[in-house]
Amino acid sequence: MVTAAWVGVGTAAGALGAWQLATSDSGGAAHSRPLDEGAVERALAATPPESHSPSKPPSTTPSKPSKTPAERSTLRFTGGTATVECRADGTVYLVSWSPADGFHIDEDVERGPGAVAHLEAEPSDDDERDDLPYEIRCGEDGQPRARVVADADD
């Protein structure tokens, strides 16, 4: 009789869990789906830019507001993608980056802000393909440009 009670409780708990998953909102981890590019861009646009580095204390002097907000763009290059801000003062800032399949991004990223930002896409099969060091700048049209430069490690 005790075994039958345990089986009954286990069955009821399993049925309740299955019912909750089937009727729950799609925001749960069991129902999460990847975002499309438009949804990512909307989420990034709604996210305020970093105001300070976590390792540095916040500045006590107010910063001068820029004349126009920074323009964020998604930049695609062999080895991955990057979200880049071309700022009103002509500087570039790498907001985020992601490697393409078969690559990883070297940890020595120079994200800016500055005249130039640097990152390096390294193939996962290190012996067959060369590393791709990139220099990223903002063009006169306010759009980011990436170009492969000589590898400083060679």
Secondary structure, 3 states (H helix, E strand, C coil): CHHHHHHHHHHHHHHHHHHHHHHCCCCCHHHCCCCCHHHHHHHHHHCCCCCCCCCCCCCCCCCCCCCCCCEEEEEEECCEEEEEEECCCCCEEEEEEEECCCEEECCCCECCCECCEEEEEEECCCCCCCCEEEEEEECCCCCEEEEECCCCCC
